[in-house]
């Protein structure tokens, strides 16, 4: 079973395919978790899939007012090292 900790490790290590699959599993399992949807959107953006990135970001914003403030960001997610 996927965990957010596992997802964050994949993101940290830039293992985007594994991160995407883990994020999808988390979103299926935790359907109303805005953070999971936001992270999945960021992963899709990192992989260049802008349509899915936008859809996931919109889902996160619908679930959490705090996520709405992130809608104005017009650049892809960049991992800070």
Buried (B, 14 or more C-beta within 10 A) or exposed (E): EBEBEBBEBBBEEEEBEBBBBBBBBBBEEBEEBBBBBBBBBBBBBBBEBEEBBBBBBBBBBEBBEEBBEBEEEEEEBEEEE
